[in-house]
Amino acid sequence: MKPNLVPLSANRICLVCARSKPRSEFVGERGRTCQSCLDRRLAKHGNREAPQGPRETPITNATSRGHYTGAELRHFAGRPGAMDAFALPSRMGDRLVYRSGRGAKQ
């Protein structure tokens, strides 16, 4: 970690190389990197552009084919008639109570 340096002159300190340089040598929106550090980075990595828009990412597992669709995350469909029991009332003491809250006395 580089120490927090405060220049005594009107120069600024580059966050990459930690050297004090004139303000005219700094580039970028915030001006925290000197031109020589930027040139070294571009020479090493090239000028990378940000990806444009969303992209489909294929599944990388060796046993998979195609793209991930998320089929297991869909709503539960269940068997036909599996939820019919919820239409019937529950007994609470001597009363039958439906899920909607209405009660039927027996």
N, CA and C of each residue as an Amber inpcrd file, in Angstrom:
protein
   318
   0.8430000  -1.1690000   0.0000000   0.0000000   0.0000000   0.0000000
   0.8900000   1.2350000   0.0000000   0.5270000   2.2000000  -0.8340000
   1.3340000   3.4060000  -0.9370000   0.9530000   4.4000000   0.1550000
   1.9110000   5.1070000   0.7030000   1.6020000   6.0610000   1.7690000
   0.8330000   7.2550000   1.2260000   0.0790000   7.9010000   2.0860000
  -0.6150000   9.1230000   1.6930000   0.4040000  10.2460000   1.6430000
   0.6770000  10.7120000   0.4440000   1.6670000  11.7620000   0.2590000
   0.9630000  13.0670000  -0.0740000   1.4200000  14.1390000   0.4980000
   0.8630000  15.4530000   0.2170000   1.9810000  16.3080000  -0.3560000
   1.8390000  16.7500000  -1.6100000   2.8980000  17.5620000  -2.1980000
   2.9290000  18.9660000  -1.5920000   4.1130000  19.5280000  -1.5140000
   4.2800000  20.8750000  -0.9760000   4.1350000  21.9330000  -2.0570000
   4.1830000  21.5250000  -3.3040000   4.0620000  22.4760000  -4.4060000
   2.6800000  22.3370000  -5.0380000   2.5120000  22.9240000  -6.2100000
   1.2390000  22.8550000  -6.9330000   1.1300000  21.5630000  -7.7350000
   2.0820000  20.6740000  -7.5440000   2.0450000  19.4110000  -8.2620000
   1.0220000  18.4650000  -7.6400000   0.6870000  17.4210000  -8.3860000
  -0.1890000  16.3750000  -7.8890000   0.5960000  15.0820000  -7.8090000
   0.0750000  14.1100000  -7.0770000   0.7430000  12.8210000  -6.9360000
  -0.0660000  11.7740000  -7.6930000   0.6110000  11.0470000  -8.5570000
  -0.0180000   9.9820000  -9.3290000  -0.3220000   8.8090000  -8.4030000
  -1.5250000   8.2510000  -8.4810000  -1.9010000   7.1370000  -7.6250000
  -1.2630000   5.8260000  -8.0640000  -0.7640000   5.7700000  -9.3020000
  -0.1570000   4.5430000  -9.8020000   1.3200000   4.4800000  -9.4360000
   2.0640000   5.5300000  -9.7750000   3.5090000   5.4990000  -9.5350000
   3.9370000   6.2580000  -8.2800000   3.0130000   6.9770000  -7.6290000
   3.2650000   7.7470000  -6.4010000   4.3520000   8.7990000  -6.5780000
   4.4120000   9.3890000  -7.7620000   5.3860000  10.4570000  -8.0170000
   4.6640000  11.7820000  -8.1380000   5.3210000  12.8280000  -7.6930000
   4.7730000  14.1630000  -7.7980000   5.0800000  14.7130000  -9.1860000
   4.0360000  15.1660000  -9.8890000   4.1930000  15.6840000 -11.2530000
   3.3020000  16.8960000 -11.4240000   3.6170000  17.7430000 -12.4090000
   2.7670000  18.9230000 -12.6640000   1.3520000  18.4940000 -13.0560000
   0.3920000  19.3430000 -12.7400000  -0.9990000  19.0280000 -13.0330000
  -1.2500000  18.8050000 -14.5190000  -0.4800000  19.4090000 -15.3700000
  -0.6850000  19.2750000 -16.8190000  -0.4090000  17.8580000 -17.3200000
   0.3090000  17.0410000 -16.5550000   0.6350000  15.6800000 -16.9870000
  -0.4490000  14.6650000 -16.5980000  -1.4860000  15.0930000 -15.8980000
  -2.5200000  14.1750000 -15.4580000  -3.6600000  14.1200000 -16.4720000
  -4.2290000  12.9250000 -16.6280000  -5.2890000  12.7190000 -17.6100000
  -6.4740000  12.0370000 -16.9430000  -7.5790000  11.9670000 -17.6590000
  -8.7580000  11.2690000 -17.1710000  -9.7590000  12.2130000 -16.5510000
 -10.8990000  11.6450000 -16.1700000 -11.9790000  12.4510000 -15.6010000
 -11.5710000  13.1130000 -14.2960000 -10.9640000  12.3440000 -13.4170000
 -10.6050000  12.8750000 -12.1070000  -9.1520000  13.3150000 -12.0330000
  -8.3650000  12.9860000 -13.0290000  -6.9760000  13.4110000 -13.0610000
  -6.1260000  12.8110000 -11.9730000  -6.2290000  11.5160000 -11.7460000
  -5.4610000  10.8680000 -10.6880000  -4.2890000  10.0580000 -11.2300000
  -4.2090000   9.8840000 -12.5520000  -3.1570000   9.0840000 -13.1690000
  -2.3760000   9.9540000 -14.1450000  -1.0500000   9.8370000 -14.1020000
  -0.2330000  10.6400000 -15.0130000  -0.2260000  10.0020000 -16.4060000
   0.1480000  10.8010000 -17.4040000   0.1380000  10.3560000 -18.7950000
   1.0860000   9.1830000 -19.0210000   2.2470000   9.1710000 -18.3920000
   3.1960000   8.0820000 -18.6150000   2.6610000   6.7510000 -18.0570000
   1.9720000   6.7690000 -16.9230000   1.3730000   5.5400000 -16.3850000
   0.2520000   5.0580000 -17.2920000  -0.5220000   5.9870000 -17.8280000
  -1.5890000   5.6160000 -18.7520000  -1.0070000   5.0190000 -20.0250000
   0.0700000   5.5920000 -20.5450000   0.7130000   5.0590000 -21.7510000
   1.2440000   3.6500000 -21.5110000   1.8240000   3.4060000 -20.3230000
   2.3200000   2.0640000 -20.0080000   1.1790000   1.0530000 -19.9350000
   0.0720000   1.4450000 -19.3490000  -1.0630000   0.5450000 -19.2470000
  -1.6530000   0.2200000 -20.6210000  -1.7660000   1.2350000 -21.4740000
  -2.2900000   0.9970000 -22.8220000  -1.3510000   0.1290000 -23.6450000
  -0.0440000   0.2870000 -23.4560000   0.9140000  -0.5400000 -24.1850000
   0.8330000  -1.9950000 -23.7260000   0.5760000  -2.2010000 -22.4520000
   0.5190000  -3.5580000 -21.9180000  -0.8180000  -4.2370000 -22.2240000
  -1.9220000  -3.5320000 -22.0400000  -3.2440000  -4.1370000 -22.1520000
  -4.0120000  -3.7340000 -23.4000000  -3.6070000  -2.7030000 -24.0710000
  -4.3530000  -2.2250000 -25.2270000  -5.5320000  -1.3740000 -24.7770000
  -6.2440000  -0.8460000 -25.7430000  -7.3980000  -0.0080000 -25.4370000
  -8.6320000  -0.8950000 -25.3950000  -9.0750000  -1.2500000 -24.2080000
 -10.2320000  -2.1180000 -24.0500000 -11.5050000  -1.2970000 -24.0860000
 -12.4960000  -1.8270000 -24.7830000 -13.7870000  -1.1480000 -24.8230000
 -14.7710000  -1.9230000 -23.9590000 -15.7090000  -1.2200000 -23.3790000
 -16.7270000  -1.8510000 -22.5460000 -17.6660000  -2.6590000 -23.4350000
 -18.1750000  -3.7880000 -22.9620000 -19.1070000  -4.5740000 -23.7580000
 -20.3840000  -3.7880000 -24.0280000 -20.9440000  -3.9630000 -25.2160000
 -22.1420000  -3.2400000 -25.6070000 -23.3710000  -4.1100000 -25.3930000
 -24.2570000  -3.7210000 -24.4800000 -25.5140000  -4.4130000 -24.2580000
 -25.3410000  -5.7630000 -23.5750000 -26.4750000  -6.4120000 -23.2870000
 -26.4010000  -7.7280000 -22.6390000 -25.9350000  -8.7900000 -23.6150000
 -25.2800000  -9.7860000 -23.0870000 -24.8280000 -10.8780000 -23.9360000
 -25.2460000 -12.1920000 -23.2950000 -25.4790000 -13.1860000 -24.1290000
 -25.8440000 -14.4890000 -23.6100000 -24.5710000 -15.2130000 -23.1970000
 -24.5770000 -15.7680000 -22.0190000 -23.4270000 -16.4960000 -21.5180000
 -23.7130000 -17.9890000 -21.5950000 -22.9540000 -18.7220000 -22.3700000
 -23.2080000 -20.1570000 -22.4570000 -22.7990000 -20.8630000 -21.1710000
 -23.4090000 -21.9940000 -20.9420000 -23.0580000 -22.8030000 -19.7780000
 -21.6780000 -23.3940000 -20.0180000 -20.8230000 -23.3470000 -19.0130000
 -19.4580000 -23.8270000 -19.1940000 -19.2380000 -25.2230000 -18.6380000
 -20.2660000 -25.8180000 -18.0290000 -20.1260000 -27.1590000 -17.5130000
 -19.9510000 -28.1300000 -18.6850000 -19.0400000 -29.0630000 -18.5770000
 -18.7260000 -29.9570000 -19.6920000 -19.8860000 -30.8830000 -20.0400000
 -20.7900000 -31.1500000 -19.0920000 -21.8910000 -32.0750000 -19.3650000
 -23.1190000 -31.3600000 -19.9180000 -23.1060000 -30.0480000 -20.0050000
 -24.2740000 -29.2940000 -20.4460000 -24.1740000 -28.9340000 -21.9110000
 -25.3370000 -28.7470000 -22.5080000 -25.4080000 -28.3040000 -23.8920000
 -26.3370000 -27.0980000 -23.9600000 -26.0260000 -26.1330000 -24.7410000
 -26.9070000 -24.9860000 -24.9470000 -26.7860000 -23.9300000 -23.8680000
 -27.8220000 -23.0930000 -23.7910000 -27.8370000 -21.9790000 -22.8540000
 -28.7170000 -22.3040000 -21.6550000 -28.4180000 -21.6860000 -20.5420000
 -29.1840000 -21.8760000 -19.3120000 -30.5260000 -21.1610000 -19.4320000
 -31.6200000 -21.8630000 -19.1770000 -32.9550000 -21.2700000 -19.2890000
 -33.5990000 -21.0230000 -17.9330000 -33.1340000 -21.6510000 -16.8800000
 -33.6980000 -21.4560000 -15.5430000 -35.0290000 -22.1640000 -15.3670000
 -35.2140000 -23.3160000 -16.0090000 -36.4920000 -24.0330000 -15.9620000
 -36.8710000 -24.4240000 -14.5370000 -35.9100000 -24.7250000 -13.6730000
 -36.2480000 -25.1570000 -12.3190000 -36.7000000 -23.9980000 -11.4370000
 -36.5740000 -22.7740000 -11.9050000 -36.9780000 -21.6150000 -11.1120000
 -38.4060000 -21.1560000 -11.4130000 -39.0810000 -21.7940000 -12.3630000
 -40.4540000 -21.4140000 -12.7050000 -41.4030000 -21.7980000 -11.5700000
 -42.6120000 -21.2050000 -11.6150000 -43.6140000 -21.4940000 -10.5880000
 -44.0060000 -22.9650000 -10.6200000 -44.3590000 -23.4800000  -9.4490000
 -44.7340000 -24.8800000  -9.2960000 -46.1030000 -25.1050000  -9.9300000
 -46.1830000 -26.0410000 -10.8750000 -47.4500000 -26.3490000 -11.5260000
 -48.1880000 -27.4550000 -10.7640000 -47.4710000 -28.4390000 -10.2360000
 -48.0740000 -29.5030000  -9.4540000 -48.9090000 -30.4750000 -10.2760000
 -49.5080000 -31.4240000  -9.5650000 -50.3930000 -32.3910000 -10.2230000
 -51.7930000 -31.8080000 -10.2960000 -52.5920000 -32.2260000 -11.2740000
 -53.9860000 -31.7840000 -11.3010000 -54.7100000 -32.2890000 -10.0550000
 -55.3820000 -31.4030000  -9.3430000 -56.1370000 -31.7700000  -8.1530000
 -55.3350000 -31.7940000  -6.8710000 -54.0560000 -31.4580000  -6.9210000
 -53.2190000 -31.5340000  -5.7260000 -53.5740000 -30.4530000  -4.7040000
 -54.1350000 -29.3390000  -5.1340000 -54.4510000 -28.2490000  -4.2190000
 -55.9440000 -28.1920000  -3.8730000 -56.6970000 -29.2070000  -4.2480000
 -58.1380000 -29.2050000  -3.9790000 -58.4490000 -29.2180000  -2.4940000
 -57.5840000 -29.7690000  -1.6690000 -57.8320000 -29.8460000  -0.2290000
 -57.8980000 -28.4680000   0.4050000 -57.2800000 -27.4620000  -0.2050000
 -57.2980000 -26.1210000   0.3650000 -58.6480000 -25.4430000   0.1790000
 -59.5130000 -25.9960000  -0.6520000 -60.8550000 -25.4420000  -0.8290000
 -61.8000000 -25.9300000   0.2710000 -61.4090000 -26.9440000   1.0110000
 -62.2500000 -27.5020000   2.0760000 -61.9880000 -26.7770000   3.3900000
 -62.9840000 -26.7250000   4.2810000 -62.7910000 -26.0170000   5.5590000
 -61.9820000 -26.8510000   6.5530000 -61.3980000 -26.1550000   7.5290000
 -60.6910000 -26.7990000   8.6330000 -61.5940000 -26.7550000   9.8570000
 -61.5150000 -27.7770000  10.7050000 -62.3200000 -27.8010000  11.9120000
 -61.5340000 -27.1540000  13.0450000 -62.1530000 -26.1590000  13.6900000
 -61.5780000 -25.4990000  14.8610000 -62.6270000 -25.5630000  15.9640000
 -62.4630000 -26.5260000  16.8570000 -63.4610000 -26.7440000  17.9020000
 -64.7290000 -27.3060000  17.2890000 -65.8490000 -26.5880000  17.4600000
 -67.0990000 -27.0550000  16.8700000 -67.4380000 -26.2950000  15.5910000
 -66.4610000 -25.5420000  15.0450000 -66.7070000 -24.7400000  13.8370000
 -65.9020000 -25.2530000  12.6670000 -66.4260000 -25.0640000  11.4780000
 -65.6880000 -25.2930000  10.2350000 -65.2860000 -23.9310000   9.6900000
 -64.0040000 -23.7160000   9.4540000 -63.4990000 -22.4280000   9.0080000
 -62.8110000 -22.5970000   7.6580000 -63.2520000 -21.7920000   6.6880000
 -62.6400000 -21.8030000   5.3580000 -61.4330000 -20.8830000   5.3350000
 -60.5740000 -21.0840000   4.3720000 -59.3620000 -20.2530000   4.2720000
 -59.6720000 -18.7970000   4.0010000 -60.7750000 -18.5230000   3.3990000
 -61.1440000 -17.1360000   3.1200000 -61.5290000 -16.3950000   4.3920000
 -61.7280000 -17.1430000   5.4990000 -62.0580000 -16.5160000   6.7730000
 -63.4990000 -16.7090000   7.1700000 -64.3640000 -17.0550000   6.2420000
 -65.7720000 -17.2540000   6.6080000 -65.8930000 -18.5620000   7.3840000
 -66.7510000 -18.5890000   8.3030000 -66.9450000 -19.7770000   9.1390000
 -68.3240000 -20.3720000   8.9090000 -68.4230000 -21.6560000   9.0890000
 -69.7120000 -22.3470000   8.9650000 -69.9320000 -23.1580000  10.2280000
 -71.0060000 -22.8880000  10.9160000 -71.2830000 -23.6210000  12.1520000
 -71.9270000 -24.9510000  11.8380000 -71.5560000 -25.9500000  12.5790000
 -72.1210000 -27.2710000  12.3290000 -73.1520000 -27.6070000  13.3560000
